Amino acid sequence: MPSSLKIRGNIVAILEKKAFLGTVEVENGKIIALEKLRDQADPAFPFICPGFIDSHVHIESSMLVPSEFAKLAVVHGTTGTISDPHEIANVCGIAGVHYMINNGNTVPFKFHFGAPSCVPATIFETAGAALNAADVDTLLAMREIKYLSEMMNFPGVLGGDEEVMQKIASAKKYQKPVDGHAPGLRGEMAKKYIDAGISTDHECFTAEEALDKLQYGMKILIREGSAAKNFEALIGLMEDHYENMMFCSDDKHPDSLMEGHINQLCARAVAKGVNVYKVLQAACINPVLHYKMENGLLREGDAADFIVLKDLKSFTVLQTYIDGELVAENGESLIKTKTATIINAFNCTKKTPADFLIPSSGNQLIPVIEALDGQLITNKLHLPALIKNKELVSDVENDVLKIVVVNRYLDAPIAKAFIKNIGIKQGALASSVAHDSHNIVAVGVDDESICKAVNLIIQQRGGVSAVGNEKEMLLGLPIAGLMSAEDGYKVAAAYTAIDRFTKEELGSKLGAPFMTLSFMALLVIPHLKLSDSGLFDGDSFQFENEWI
């Protein structure tokens, strides 16, 4: 790290809503002086701005360990994240949270991890671990833990569940914010949830819902990830409510992280006519202030975390500095790949095609999950069953395919149902990334293909697989069955290849087939999902009685 540094450019004073030509002087990782050379910006110079913050992300969803996530993210000007480690916590418990912190500390990047509030997410599934109120309190007492992660159990908040309220009380005791997760909650119920101390929500999929929560004092995160995309629905609120809004990705696969991050959302927002300083306040300032992050805000005495931008329209990142260290320049990351240790929990054995049979009960109509491209919510349909040899089978012609969830933690009966809109015409897909308990979820046109895809993952103790057209593809994820130990760019290339195969050769029309598949076991998102224990109705919050 250079002991001193002086950069000339247009300094972006976001809160003052202006930019001026000046210099930023850095010594020992801190900004020691900001000198104004001219009151106005000079178009001959680039713009110097605080770094971008992803205000809610599950690092594990990138399939990369934190150090490799950072390697890709800094290229796009991201200098810090608010990171919820509940994916690995569902697999490995508190040891998984410590793993993320320790790995993140190996690189110059400012991860801010939370204490997972809902492990497991519900009592209706099998996870690898559980965190009770005492565990959460232990985590929140740590300096490295900055907040209580998304409180998905909003029925527990509304009902005053003792364990839930103890976790929220711990966050208040340590004066750390509580993140929310309440899709579709409106009116008095939303107010009650917020009044309990919940400060943010990243699950709004309509402007009306977001506005409802904003009026009760909640901060709204505009989410644009690989599966859930709410930017278009919510960006219209930014002009008037920018002081209480932020940007996040939530879940971002490695191929899309390689292409861009929060910088892309800034460019899109400005292109829609939103004031650039309001956009930058949401992208750079609001998360740092809300979560009391350790990221600098381009002020004298702050940590020297800033980016150099070509302009304030394209948001092309020329350089990224963290603690005064140049970590990315002209599209190239300067963070080196570190050796990652392996942590996991994977104890099921290989399956046979017969394990995936569904005997017919004679029902002519069956409940079917309808996947929605770009959304985490699903619809509940009732569609005609296709019965062959007294068995329910995939109806490929009408795109109603068999979906299964296999318990990864022990050998148990396999949960089975049907899903529409995955779109593959042959073969099968499978993944050990299956929010939030991360059992194996698979979908396919026949039992042989499903079995083959599932067994590929069991062999590797984690991964995503696709079979069909006489080919087998697998991206191994040996760390918790969620992340690779490899270089981030190699993982992105491997994921791009299996994603392309799924679309071009197997026929899926989804924007992100594996990301969509990974949310089909997430019971806390309505309306119909499948856990390893069975088909689940997210509205009544109970198992689907109409099913076999």
N, C-alpha and C positions, 0 to 999 in steps of 0.2 A: 504494500500500500504506500503510495507516495505521501510524504509527510506534509507537502504543501501543493496547492493547485490554484490556478486563477483562470477563470473562463469568462469570455466576453460574449454577450448575446442579449436578446430581448428578454428581460426578466418579467415573468408573468406574475403579477400581484393579484391573485384570484379574488380575495375578499374585497380589495379596492376596485376590482373590475377594470384593470388597466394593465398595459405592458409598457416598459420603458427600456431603452438601451442602457446596459450597465455591465458590471462585472461581479462575479461570485468568487470570493476568495475562501479557500478551504485550508485548514491546517489540522492534522491529526484527526481526521474524520469529522470535524465540526466546521460549520460555516462561521468564519470569524469576521467577515465583512461583506456587505452588499453596497456597492458604489453605483450611484446613478450618474450616467454620462450624458444623458439627454432625456427630456421629459416624455418623448414619444418613442415608439418602436421604430427600428430601422429595418426595412424589408431585406436589406443585404445580409442581415444576420439571422441565425436560427433563434428559436425561443427556448428559454430555460424555465422549467416548470417543476413543481413537486411531482414525485412519482405517482403512478396510478396504483390504486388499491382495489383488489377483489374483496368485496365486503362480505361475501359468504361463499365458501368453496369447500368441497370435500376433495382434498388433494388425491386421495385414493382413487377417485373416479378418473383421474388422468392416466391411471395404470402405471404411474411413475412414483418412485419414492420422493419425498420432499426435495432432496438435493437435485434430482433430475427435473422435477417440476420447475424449480427455480431457474435451472439452466435454460429452459425454453421460455419461461415467462419474462425474464429480464430483457430479452430481445425486443419485446413489445412495450417496454417501459414500466412494467409492473415491478414495484419495489417491496410490496408487502401484501399479506393476505390475512383475512379473518377466516381461520381454517377449523372446521368442525371435524374432529377425528372419530366420529361415531361409527364410520364404516369398519375401521380396524378394531375399534372397541367392541363391536358386536362379535368379532371373531376371537380376539385375544385379550379383551378386558383392559384393565389399567396398564398392563405391560405393553399393549398396543399403542396407547397414548404416549407413554414414555419413549417408545420406539420412534414415533413421529417427531417428537421434540428433539431427541438426540440426533436423528439423521438430519433434521433441518438445521441444526447448529453446526453442521460440517461445512456450510457454504455461506457466502455473504448475501443474505436475503432475510427479510424480516417476517417470518411466520409468527402469527399470533393464534395459538391454539385455544380451544374452548374445552370445558368439561362436558362430555356427552350427557344429556339429560334423560334420554330414553333408550336405555340398553337393557333388554331388547325393546324394540319399538312398541310391541304389543305382547300380550300373553298368549296370542293365537299362532305362534310360530316358534321354531327352535333356533336359538342363537348359540354361539359358542361361549358367551359370557353374559353376566348381568352386573350392572352397577347400581347399588342401592344408594339411599340418601347419604349414608356415611362415606361411601366411596366417593361420591360427588363432592362432598364437603372436603375430603382429603385433597382432591384435585384442585378445587377452587382456592385452597389455602396456598397453593404453589404460585410463585411469582410468574412462572412461565404461562400459567393459565389465566387468560384475560377476561373470560366471560362464561356464562352458562349457555351451552349450545341449544339449538332450536328445540323448544318445548313442543314436541309433536303431539303430546297427549293433552290436546285442548279439552276433551271431555273431562279429563282428570282435574284440570284447572277450574273449569266451570263447576264441577261437582265438589271441589274442595278436597280432593283425594289427599290423605295425610302425607304419603311419600312424596307426591308431586310438590305439595306446598313446602315440605321440608327442603327440597332442592332449591326452590325459588328463594326461600328464607336464607339459605346458605349464601347465595349470590348477593343478596342484599347485605348480609353481614360483612362480606368482603368488599362491598361497594363495587361489584362487577355487574355489567349489564346482562339482561336475559334476552336471548333471541327467541323469536316466535316462529310458528309454523301452523297456520290456521286457514287452509284453503276453503274459500266459500263462506267463512264466518262473517256475519253482518249484524248490524243493529245492536241491540242491547247485549246480545251474547258476545259480540266483538268488544264492546265497551267493558264488559265484565272481565274478559280475558286480558285486555290491556291494563285495566285497573289493578290486576293481580301483580303487575310489575313487568309485563312483557313489553319490550321496547321496539322490536322490529318484526317485519314479516316479508318474506321473499316469495310467498306463494300466491299472490294476487294474480288472477288471470283476466280480470276485467278492470277498467278504469273506475267503474262504479264501486266495486269492492275496495279498491285502493283508496278512493276518496273517502269512503265510509270510515276506514281505519285511520286515515290521516286526520280527520276531524276530531278523533278521540285522542290524538297525541302520539300515535304510533309512527315510526319511521318506515318508509316503504322502500324496498330494494327492487330495482328493475333487473330481472333475471333474464339472461340470454346464454343458455348453455348448449350442449350438444343435443339434448332431447327437449327440455322445456324452454320455450321461447316466448317471453312476455313483453319484449321491447316495444313492438308495434302497438300493443294494447295499452301500454302505460306511459309511453314517452310524452304524450300530450299533456300530462300533469306536471312535467318538469318545469315549465316556464313559471308557473305560479307556486309550486311547492318544492323547489330545488333545495331549500334549506333543510328539508326533512326527507331527502331521497338519496339513494346511493345506487351503484351498479354492482352486479355480481354475476358469476357464472353458475354457481351451485355445483354443477357436474359438467366437466369438460373433458372429452376424450383426447388422446394425445395428438391425433391428426388435426383437430380444430385448434388446439393450443399452439401447435406449430405455426398455424396460419395467422393467429392474432388473439388478442385478449381484450382488456378493457379499452384499449386504444381504438378498436373497431367500433365500440359503442359510442365513443366520443365523436368519431367522424360521422356516424349515422345521425346522431342527435343534432349536430351542427348543420348537417345537410338538410335536416327538416326545419331549420330556422330557429332552433332553440339558441338563446344567447350563450356564447362560448364560455363565458365566465361562470354562468350557472351550471353548465355541463361539467366544467372542471371542478367546481365546488363539490358536486356529487361524486366525481371520480377520484378526487385527490384529498379533499379536506374533510368532508363530513365523517368518513369512517375513522380517520385518525382522531378526531375530537370525540366521537361517540364512544369508541372503544379504548380511548387513552393509549393509542398505539405508540410504539417507540420510533415510528417513522418521522423524519423531519419534514417541515412545511415551508422550506425555503425562507427561513428567517435567521437572523444573526443568533448564534448560540445553538441552533438546531443541528441534529445529525445531518450530514451532507448526503441526503437521499434525494436526488433530483434527476431529471431527464432533459435531454436536449432534443427539441423537435424541429423538423424542417419547417413546419407552419402549423397554424391552428385550424386547419381544414382537413387535411389528410391525416394529421397526427402521426406522420412517419417518424419513427424514433431513430435518431442518429447516434445517441449515446445514452447509457444508463449508468448512474453512479449510486453506490450504496456505501454509506460511511466514507465517502470520498474516494472509494475504489471504483475504477472503471470496470464494469462487469459485462457490458455489451456494447458493441460498436458496429454501425452499418450492417445490421442484420446478423451479426455473428456473436454468439455467446462466448464470453471469456471464462465462464465457470467450468471447471474441469470435472469429469465424471469421477465419483468416489466409489470405492468398493462397498456394497451394501450387504449387511448381514441378513439372514433369513429368519423370519418368525412366522409361525403358521399354526393352524388347527384344522386337520383334515383326516377324518377317520372312517369314511365309508369305503366299501369294497365295490368291485366292478359289478355291473348289472347285466341282465340278459334281456332280449326283446320281450320275453313273456312277462317281465316285471312291469311293462308299460301297457298291457291290455286293459281295456275298459269294457266289461260285460254290459250288454244292453239290458235296461230295466223295462224296455218297451215304451218309454216315453217318446212321443213324436216331436216334442219341442224341448230343447235343452237351453239352459242359461249359457250365454257366450260373452266373454270379455271382448269389447271392441276397443282396440288400441287406436289412439289418435296421434297422428304425426305432429311433433312439436309440443305435445302436452303430456303431463304425468297423469292427469285424470283419465279414466276410461269410462265407456258407457256399458250398460248392461242390456244385452239383447236376448231375445228368445227366438231361436232359429230351428228349422227342421233338422233332426238328427239324421246322419248317414249311418245306416246299420248294415254290416256285412258279417255273415256267419255268427250272428247273435252278439256282435261286438260293435261298439261305437268307434268309428274311424274318421280320419281327416277327410274333409270334403274340399279337395284341392280346387275343383272347378269354381266353387263359391268362396274360396279363400277362408274357409273355416278349418283351422288346423289344430291338432292336438298340442296342448301345452302341459308340461309336467314340472314339478318341483321335487328334487331329490335331496333329502337330508344329508348334508355333508359331514355332520359331526358324529353320526352313528348310523348303522343300518336300520332302516325303518320302512314301513309301507310308503310307496310313492304317491304323492298327490297328483291328480290328473284332472284336466278340464279342456275347454276349447276356446280358441281365440280367433278373432277376425282382424284382418288388415296387416298382418305380417307380410303376406304376399309372396312367400317363396313357393315355387312350383315343383321343386324336388329337394330331397335331402333334409337336412336339419341344422339348427343353430343351438349352441349351448353356451352357458356362461356361469362361472362361480361368482361373478359380480351380480348379485341379486339383492337389491336393497330391501330391508336393512340387515337381515340376518345372514345374507350371503350363502344361502344354500345354492344348489345347482338348479338353474332354470333352463329349460330347453323347449323348443318348438320344432315340429317337423311334419312331414307328409306321411311317414309310416314309422312303425315301432323299431324296425331295424336301423333306420337312419338316426332316430332319436337316441337309441342305445349306443350307437357308435360315437355320436357326438358327446354324449355324457361320459363314456368310458375314456375318451381322449383326455378329458379334464381330470377325471379321477386318477389316471396314470401320472399326470403332472402335478397333482395336488393343487390344481387351480389354473384357470385360464379362460379364454374364449375360443370356441371351435366352430367350424363349419364343415359339413360333409355334403357331397352330392356331385353329380357329373363325373363320377369315378375319381374324385379327389377328396383329400382330407387336409384341412388347414387348422393349425393351432398356434395361438400366441400364449405361451406359458406365463402364468402369474404366480410364482412360487411364494411371494411374500404375502401371507394371509389369504392367498387365493385372490388377491386384489391388485397386486403391483408386481412389476418386473424389476429385476435387479440390474437390467441392462441400461446402456446409454439411451437417453430420452429420444434422440432422433432416430435411432434404430428401432425403438419400440413404436414410434409414430409411423415409420415406414412399414413395419410388419402389420400394424393395425390397419393402415390404409389398404394394404394388399388383401387382408381378409374381409374388410368392409366392401371393397370393390367386387370380390368374388361373390359375396352374399347378394349384391345388387345385380351384377352383370350376368352371372352364371346361374344363380339360384332364383333370381327374379324379384327380390324384395324392392318395393317402391318407397320404402321409408327413408327419410333423410339420414337417420342414424339407427339402423336395425338393432345393433347390440345394446345401445343406450336405451332404446325403447324397451327391449326385452328385459333389461336389468331392473326396470321399475314395475314389472308385472306382478311382483311379489310384495310390493310396498303397500301394506294394508291400510296405512293411515291416509292414503290418497283415494278418494272415491272414484268409481262407484263399485267396481267389481274387480277383485284381484285373487291370486292363488298363492297360498303359503304352503309350506311342507305339510301342514295339518289339514288343508282342504280349501275349497272355494269359499271366498269371504266377501260378504256384502258390506261395503264401507259406509253405507248410509245407516243401516240398522246396527252396525258394528257387531255382527255375529255371522256364523257360518251359514252358507246358502242351503236352506232346507230343501229346496226343489231339486237339488243335485243328488247324484247317486250316493 
